[in-house]
Amino acid sequence: MDIINDKLIISGQDSGSTREQSIGSSSYIFVKMNIEGGSRYVETKIFDGEHPYDVETALRVGTFTQEELDKADSSCYNRLLPLVEEYFASLQANRWIV
């Protein structure tokens, strides 16, 4: 979910608008997985908390404070994003092969 650029990307394909672009919201990677053979899914979101949408307005209207923004952490997001993008590129390449 690329909030800044208003893009929803599912399995490597641009799926249009996020419809979640609001003051102070952050981009995130959503992962849904299960253990092979299992029936239960685990879902998690990894946020780009250091780069919220329309940060100036969010600070002005009190969506969050500068202190909260200073404590935000995007390190996991920054590490995973290149892997997710590479994975999506591989999916696209494999679609052309099959």
GIRAVEN-V16381 format. One record per residue. N is the residue number from 1. RES is the residue in one letter. OMEGA is omega in degrees with one decimal (NA if undefined). NEAR is the number of other C-alpha atoms within 12 Angstrom. D_FIRST is the distance of its C-alpha to the first C-alpha in Angstrom with 1 decimal. Layout:
# GIRAVEN-V16381
<<N;RES;OMEGA;NEAR;D_FIRST> <N;RES;OMEGA;NEAR;D_FIRST>>
This chain:
# GIRAVEN-V16381
<<1;M;-179.6;34;0.0> <2;D;-176.0;31;3.8> <3;I;-176.2;29;5.9> <4;I;-178.3;26;9.0> <5;N;177.8;23;9.1> <6;D;-179.7;22;7.9> <7;K;172.3;21;6.3> <8;L;-177.5;24;4.8> <9;I;-179.0;24;6.2> <10;I;-180.0;24;8.4> <11;S;175.0;22;11.3> <12;G;-179.5;23;11.2> <13;Q;177.4;19;11.6> <14;D;-177.1;17;10.0> <15;S;175.7;15;9.9> <16;G;-175.8;17;10.3> <17;S;177.6;17;9.3> <18;T;-173.8;22;6.6> <19;R;179.4;16;9.9> <20;E;-176.0;22;8.8> <21;Q;179.1;22;9.9> <22;S;-176.7;20;12.8> <23;I;176.2;23;15.1> <24;G;179.3;30;14.3> <25;S;-176.1;31;10.7> <26;S;172.4;33;8.6> <27;S;177.9;33;5.4> <28;Y;173.0;34;5.3> <29;I;179.7;31;6.2> <30;F;-179.0;23;7.6> <31;V;174.8;20;11.0> <32;K;-176.2;15;13.7> <33;M;173.4;15;17.1> <34;N;176.8;13;20.7> <35;I;-178.4;10;24.0> <36;E;-179.9;8;25.8> <37;G;-179.9;8;28.1> <38;G;179.9;9;26.7> <39;S;-179.0;9;25.5> <40;R;179.2;11;23.4> <41;Y;172.9;13;19.7> <42;V;179.2;13;18.0> <43;E;177.3;12;14.5> <44;T;175.2;14;12.8> <45;K;176.8;20;9.9> <46;I;-171.9;26;10.2> <47;F;169.9;28;9.5> <48;D;-171.5;30;10.1> <49;G;-178.9;29;12.9> <50;E;-174.7;28;15.1> <51;H;179.6;29;13.1> <52;P;177.7;34;12.4> <53;Y;176.9;28;12.2> <54;D;-174.6;22;15.9> <55;V;-178.1;26;17.4> <56;E;178.8;18;21.0> <57;T;-179.5;18;20.8> <58;A;177.4;22;19.2> <59;L;-177.1;21;22.1> <60;R;-176.6;14;24.6> <61;V;174.6;14;23.9> <62;G;175.8;16;23.6> <63;T;172.7;21;20.0> <64;F;-179.4;25;20.6> <65;T;176.1;18;23.5> <66;Q;178.1;20;23.9> <67;E;177.8;12;25.0> <68;E;178.1;18;21.8> <69;L;179.1;25;19.8> <70;D;180.0;16;22.3> <71;K;-178.3;14;21.8> <72;A;-176.4;20;18.0> <73;D;177.3;19;17.1> <74;S;-172.7;24;14.3> <75;S;178.7;16;16.6> <76;C;178.0;20;15.0> <77;Y;-178.5;29;11.6> <78;N;177.8;21;13.7> <79;R;-176.0;16;15.7> <80;L;-174.3;21;13.2> <81;L;178.9;24;10.9> <82;P;178.0;14;14.0> <83;L;178.9;16;14.8> <84;V;179.1;25;11.6> <85;E;177.1;21;12.1> <86;E;177.1;15;15.7> <87;Y;179.1;18;15.3> <88;F;177.7;20;13.4> <89;A;177.3;19;16.2> <90;S;176.5;17;18.7> <91;L;179.7;18;17.6> <92;Q;-179.7;18;18.0> <93;A;-179.1;14;21.3> <94;N;177.6;12;22.5> <95;R;-179.4;13;21.9> <96;W;-178.2;9;24.4> <97;I;-174.3;8;26.9> <98;V;NA;7;27.1>>
